[in-house]
């Protein structure tokens, strides 16, 4: 009898357990809510989107919707302006994020299951697109319909145009590097911490000595509001020469940027940059230059009118053309304006045996440049005047045109004559290459051979006031 009671009791417990489990399953099923609200999503770009020729939304637009617990409830994509987005959600509050201009072939896009608000939108292609982001919070009521318009903000800058002019013919590659730049975005619209350089390859326009980028390039902005721009020039011997400039708080998202540069042997690369908004974010202009010793911004007050160089200044009365300043430096030319006189001086002494072998231009320009710089430094060491350099082709032609008078002045003052005949002199070509010039018109003025017999007389321009 006791055994029978135990069996009945055990059966009762099992029955109760089964009943309890069934009730829990039924309760879970009945408590699971179905979406009861509708969210419609549209995109625009601020007030500018109302303009007839205003900026356009970048497609596709990736939409991530997060609930208050930080879980991604939905991932949607607007593929073009004709696509209508509508999603059914439970009533409640949601954070909606949009990443425009990122497609799966160019960017690594988080899935709905793995997405968080701090997931990265990583570039896997070769270059960025016109990235835009937006975020907003929306509350949905039970049975209601809500239309949310997301206002997109551009997150990239556009390097619209880079042009480096007067590049020597012995240069075989030119690139521009900008660093440090953000490398990726987060879903919430902020930038990821990773940063690095971006190299832009320029191509040579045929027979122009101008190197340019083939198309506009979108880049994420600098990590701290500033960036270093470097122009890299590779010669035929695979030697790389670089000119760098650090600009402060200039390169920004939603701005178009143009960089124009001109190369010269004495200065290096001189650049000017323009930042403009047009239909983007307004207009702003910057100017800066590069040289061998570093770089710094140019203030508008520091820019010499008519493109003149920033010459050494001497507070004295300017010497006359044909005279000898300090009895050592011949006054070739003199030009006066605005109370200042720019005087071109030439040394009365010259250097020979600057190089010890014959060189064809433009071969071994670096070796020639090193030897020439050393010779100029030695000839002018005690002058107390800066800016000594090789004459330009225009200055050499001026000397040739006035050769007789110059020789007479040198002879009458017991100075070392400029030799005619077969003697050649170093000068700087407009392309930035060092070559030789002959004052013997029968042999031709411009030569392409340098040797130990090529002579050197440096010049400089000094401002007297």
C-alpha positions in Angstrom: 0.0 0.0 0.0 2.8 2.4 0.9 4.6 1.5 -2.3 1.4 2.4 -4.3 1.1 5.8 -2.6 4.7 6.6 -3.5 4.1 5.8 -7.2 1.0 8.1 -7.1 2.9 10.9 -5.5 5.7 10.7 -8.0 3.3 10.8 -10.9 1.7 13.8 -9.4 5.0 15.7 -9.2 5.9 14.8 -12.8 2.5 16.0 -13.9 2.9 19.3 -12.0 6.3 19.8 -13.5 5.1 19.2 -17.0 2.2 21.6 -16.5 4.6 24.3 -15.1 6.9 24.0 -18.1 4.0 24.2 -20.4 2.8 27.4 -18.7 6.2 29.0 -19.0 6.4 28.3 -22.7 2.9 29.6 -23.2 3.7 32.7 -21.2 7.0 33.4 -23.2 5.1 33.0 -26.5 2.3 35.3 -25.5 4.7 37.9 -24.0 6.8 38.1 -27.3 5.7 41.4 -28.9 5.3 42.0 -32.5 6.5 45.3 -34.2 3.7 47.8 -33.7 5.2 51.1 -35.1 6.5 52.3 -38.5 9.6 54.4 -39.1 10.1 56.0 -42.5 13.7 57.4 -43.1 14.8 60.1 -45.5 18.1 61.9 -46.0 19.2 65.4 -46.9 22.3 67.7 -46.7 21.4 70.7 -44.6 19.7 73.7 -46.2 22.0 73.4 -49.2 20.1 70.4 -50.4 17.3 72.8 -51.4 19.5 74.6 -53.9 19.1 73.5 -57.5 22.8 72.7 -58.0 23.5 72.0 -54.4 25.4 69.0 -53.0 24.0 65.5 -53.5 23.6 62.7 -51.0 26.3 60.0 -51.4 24.9 56.5 -52.1 24.5 54.0 -50.8 23.3 55.2 -47.4 23.8 52.5 -44.7 21.3 52.8 -41.8 22.0 51.3 -38.4 19.2 51.5 -35.8 20.0 50.8 -32.1 17.7 50.4 -29.1 18.2 51.9 -25.7 20.2 48.8 -24.6 22.8 49.4 -27.4 21.7 46.5 -29.5 21.4 46.9 -33.3 17.7 46.3 -34.1 17.9 46.8 -37.8 20.4 47.4 -40.7 19.0 48.9 -43.9 20.4 50.4 -47.0 19.2 53.2 -49.3 20.7 52.5 -52.7 19.6 55.6 -54.6 17.4 58.7 -54.3 14.4 56.8 -55.6 14.5 54.2 -52.8 12.0 54.6 -50.0 13.0 53.1 -46.6 10.3 52.0 -44.1 10.8 49.6 -41.2 8.5 48.1 -38.6 9.8 48.4 -35.0 8.5 47.9 -31.5 7.4 51.1 -29.8 10.2 52.7 -27.9 13.2 55.0 -28.3 16.0 54.4 -30.9 19.2 55.9 -32.0 19.5 56.0 -35.8 22.9 56.3 -37.5 23.6 56.8 -41.2 26.9 56.2 -43.1 26.6 57.5 -46.7 29.0 56.8 -49.5 30.3 53.5 -48.2 29.6 50.3 -50.2 30.6 46.8 -49.4 33.1 46.6 -52.3 35.1 49.5 -50.8 34.4 49.3 -47.1 34.1 46.7 -44.5 30.5 47.2 -43.2 29.5 45.6 -39.9 26.5 43.3 -40.0 23.4 43.7 -37.9 24.5 41.0 -35.5 28.0 42.3 -34.9 27.3 46.1 -35.1 27.8 48.5 -32.1 27.8 52.2 -32.2 31.6 52.1 -32.1 32.1 49.6 -34.9 34.5 50.8 -37.6 33.7 51.4 -41.2 37.1 50.3 -42.6 38.4 51.1 -46.0 39.3 47.9 -47.9 39.4 49.5 -51.3 42.1 51.8 -52.8 40.5 55.1 -51.9 37.8 56.8 -49.9 34.5 57.9 -51.2 32.5 61.0 -50.5 31.6 59.9 -46.9 28.8 61.5 -45.0 27.3 60.7 -41.6 24.2 61.5 -39.6 22.6 60.6 -36.3 19.3 61.2 -34.6 17.1 59.9 -31.8 13.5 59.0 -32.4 10.6 57.8 -30.2 8.0 55.5 -31.6 4.5 55.2 -30.2 2.3 52.1 -30.2 0.6 52.0 -33.6 2.1 55.2 -34.8 4.0 56.2 -37.9 7.1 58.4 -37.8 9.0 60.0 -40.7 12.6 60.8 -39.7 14.8 63.0 -41.9 18.5 62.5 -41.3 20.7 65.6 -42.1 24.0 64.3 -43.5 27.4 66.0 -42.8 30.4 65.4 -45.0 33.3 63.7 -43.2 36.0 64.0 -45.8 38.0 66.7 -47.5 38.6 66.7 -51.3 42.1 67.2 -52.6 40.7 68.6 -55.8 43.9 69.5 -57.6 47.7 69.2 -57.1 50.1 70.6 -59.7 53.9 70.8 -59.3 55.4 72.9 -62.1 58.9 73.3 -63.6 59.9 69.8 -62.5 63.4 68.9 -63.8 63.6 66.5 -66.7 65.8 64.1 -64.7 62.9 63.5 -62.2 61.0 60.3 -63.0 58.4 60.3 -60.2 56.6 62.8 -58.0 54.3 62.0 -55.1 52.7 64.1 -52.4 52.2 62.7 -48.9 49.8 64.1 -46.3 49.9 62.9 -42.7 48.7 62.0 -40.2 45.2 61.5 -41.3 42.3 59.5 -39.8 41.9 56.1 -41.5 38.3 55.1 -40.7 35.0 56.2 -39.3 32.8 54.7 -36.5 29.1 54.0 -37.0 28.3 56.9 -34.6 30.0 59.3 -36.9 33.2 59.9 -35.0 36.7 59.1 -36.3 38.6 56.0 -35.2 41.9 56.5 -33.4 44.0 54.9 -36.1 46.0 57.4 -38.2 48.5 57.2 -41.0 49.9 58.9 -44.2 48.2 59.1 -47.5 50.4 59.2 -50.6 49.1 60.7 -53.8 50.9 59.8 -57.0 51.2 62.6 -59.7 51.6 62.0 -63.4 53.6 64.1 -65.8 51.8 66.1 -68.5 53.6 65.4 -71.7 56.2 68.0 -72.7 55.2 70.4 -70.0 57.4 69.7 -66.9 54.1 69.8 -64.9 53.1 66.9 -62.7 49.5 66.6 -61.6 47.0 64.2 -59.9 44.7 62.5 -62.4 41.5 63.0 -60.4 40.1 64.5 -57.1 40.9 62.4 -54.0 38.7 62.2 -50.9 40.6 61.9 -47.6 39.6 61.9 -44.0 40.9 65.0 -42.1 44.1 65.3 -40.0 44.0 63.8 -36.5 44.6 67.0 -34.7 43.6 69.8 -37.1 47.0 69.9 -38.6 48.9 67.9 -41.2 52.3 67.7 -42.8 52.4 68.0 -46.6 55.5 66.5 -48.3 56.5 66.7 -51.9 58.7 63.7 -52.9 60.8 63.8 -56.1 62.6 60.7 -57.3 65.4 61.2 -59.9 66.8 58.8 -62.5 69.2 57.4 -59.9 66.4 56.6 -57.5 67.5 59.3 -55.1 64.5 60.9 -53.4 64.4 64.6 -52.4 61.6 65.8 -50.2 60.2 69.2 -49.2 57.8 69.3 -46.2 55.4 71.8 -44.8 53.3 71.5 -41.6 50.1 73.5 -41.8 48.1 74.2 -38.7 44.3 73.9 -38.5 43.9 74.4 -42.2 42.9 71.0 -43.7 39.3 70.3 -42.7 36.4 68.0 -43.6 33.9 69.4 -46.1 36.5 71.6 -47.8 38.0 71.4 -51.3 41.8 71.9 -51.4 44.1 72.9 -54.2 47.8 72.7 -54.0 50.0 74.4 -56.6 53.8 74.2 -56.6 56.8 75.5 -58.6 60.2 73.9 -58.3 63.4 75.9 -58.5 66.9 74.7 -57.7 67.7 77.4 -55.2 64.5 77.4 -53.3 63.3 73.8 -53.7 59.5 73.6 -54.1 57.5 76.7 -53.6 53.8 75.8 -52.9 50.6 77.8 -52.6 47.4 76.2 -51.4 43.7 77.2 -51.7 40.9 75.8 -49.6 37.4 76.5 -50.8 33.9 75.4 -50.0 31.8 76.3 -53.1 28.7 74.2 -52.4 30.6 72.6 -49.5 31.4 74.8 -46.5 32.5 78.3 -47.5 35.8 79.7 -48.6 39.3 80.0 -47.1 42.7 80.6 -48.6 46.2 79.7 -47.4 49.6 80.3 -48.8 52.8 78.5 -47.9 56.2 77.6 -49.3 58.8 74.8 -49.1 62.5 75.1 -49.2 65.6 73.0 -48.4 65.8 74.1 -44.8 62.3 73.5 -43.7 59.1 75.6 -44.2 56.8 78.0 -42.6 53.6 79.8 -43.5 53.8 83.1 -45.4 51.9 86.0 -43.9 50.2 88.2 -46.5 52.4 91.1 -45.2 55.5 89.1 -46.0 54.7 88.5 -49.6 56.9 90.7 -51.8 55.0 92.5 -54.6 55.3 91.3 -58.1 56.8 88.0 -57.1 60.1 89.5 -56.0 62.4 87.4 -53.7 62.9 88.2 -50.1 66.4 89.7 -50.6 69.0 90.6 -48.0 68.5 94.2 -46.9 71.4 96.7 -46.4 70.7 100.2 -44.9 73.0 102.1 -47.2 72.8 104.2 -50.3 72.7 101.9 -53.3 75.9 101.7 -55.4 75.8 102.6 -59.0 75.7 100.2 -61.9 79.3 99.5 -63.1 80.8 100.3 -59.7 82.4 97.8 -57.2 80.6 97.4 -53.9 83.1 97.0 -51.0 85.7 97.0 -53.8 85.0 93.3 -54.3 81.5 92.8 -55.8 80.5 94.2 -59.2 77.2 96.0 -59.6 75.5 94.4 -62.6 72.0 95.8 -62.4 70.0 98.2 -60.3 66.2 98.7 -60.1 64.4 101.2 -57.8 60.8 101.3 -56.6 58.9 102.4 -53.5 62.1 103.8 -51.8 64.0 100.6 -52.3 66.7 99.6 -54.7 67.4 96.0 -55.7 71.0 95.6 -56.8 72.4 92.5 -58.5 76.0 91.9 -57.4 78.6 89.6 -59.0 81.8 88.4 -57.4 85.0 89.8 -59.0 86.8 86.5 -58.3 85.9 83.2 -59.8 86.4 79.5 -59.0 87.9 76.8 -61.3 88.3 73.1 -61.0 84.9 72.9 -59.3 84.5 69.4 -60.6 87.2 67.0 -61.6 85.7 65.2 -64.6 83.4 65.8 -67.5 79.7 65.5 -66.9 76.8 65.7 -69.4 73.7 67.6 -68.2 71.6 66.4 -66.4 73.7 63.5 -65.2 75.0 63.6 -61.6 73.2 66.9 -60.8 73.4 66.1 -57.1 77.2 65.8 -57.3 77.5 69.0 -59.3 75.2 70.8 -56.9 77.3 69.8 -53.9 80.5 70.9 -55.6 79.0 74.2 -56.8 77.5 75.0 -53.3 80.9 74.4 -51.7 82.7 76.7 -54.2 80.1 79.5 -53.7 80.5 79.3 -50.0 84.3 79.6 -50.2 84.2 82.5 -52.6 81.7 84.5 -50.5 82.7 83.4 -47.0 83.8 86.9 -45.9 81.2 88.9 -47.8 78.7 89.3 -44.9 76.0 89.0 -47.6 73.5 86.2 -47.9 71.8 84.7 -50.9 74.7 84.0 -53.2 73.8 81.6 -56.0 74.4 80.7 -59.7 73.3 83.3 -62.3 70.1 82.6 -64.2 70.0 82.3 -68.0 68.6 85.9 -68.1 71.5 87.2 -66.0 74.0 85.4 -68.2 72.5 86.9 -71.3 72.5 90.4 -69.7 76.3 89.9 -69.0 76.8 88.9 -72.7 74.9 91.9 -73.9 77.0 94.3 -71.8 80.2 92.2 -72.0 82.5 95.0 -73.4 81.5 97.6 -70.8 81.9 95.0 -68.0 85.3 93.9 -69.2 86.5 97.6 -69.4 85.3 98.3 -65.8 87.1 95.2 -64.6 90.3 96.0 -66.5 90.3 99.7 -65.3 89.9 98.6 -61.7 92.5 95.8 -61.8 89.9 93.0 -61.4 90.0 89.5 -62.8 88.5 89.6 -66.2 85.6 87.5 -67.4 87.2 85.4 -70.1 85.7 85.1 -73.6 86.8 82.5 -76.2 86.4 78.9 -75.1 85.7 79.6 -71.4 82.3 78.4 -70.0 80.6 79.5 -66.8 78.1 77.7 -64.6 74.5 79.0 -64.6 71.1 77.7 -63.4 68.7 76.7 -66.1 65.0 77.6 -65.7 64.3 73.9 -65.3 66.4 73.9 -62.2 69.4 72.1 -63.8 73.0 73.3 -63.6 74.5 73.9 -67.0 77.2 76.0 -68.7 77.2 79.2 -70.7 79.7 80.4 -73.2 80.3 84.1 -74.1 81.7 83.0 -77.5 78.7 83.4 -79.7 80.3 81.3 -82.5 80.2 78.3 -80.3 76.7 78.9 -79.0 75.8 80.3 -75.6 74.2 77.3 -73.8 76.2 74.1 -73.5 75.3 70.7 -71.9 78.9 69.7 -70.9 80.5 70.5 -67.5 84.1 69.9 -66.8 87.1 71.0 -64.7 87.5 74.1 -66.9 84.0 75.4 -66.3 84.3 78.6 -64.3 82.0 79.9 -61.5 81.1 83.5 -60.6 78.1 83.6 -58.2 75.6 86.5 -58.0 73.1 87.8 -55.4 70.3 90.4 -55.3 70.6 92.9 -52.3 68.0 95.5 -51.4 69.4 98.9 -50.4 67.2 101.3 -48.5 
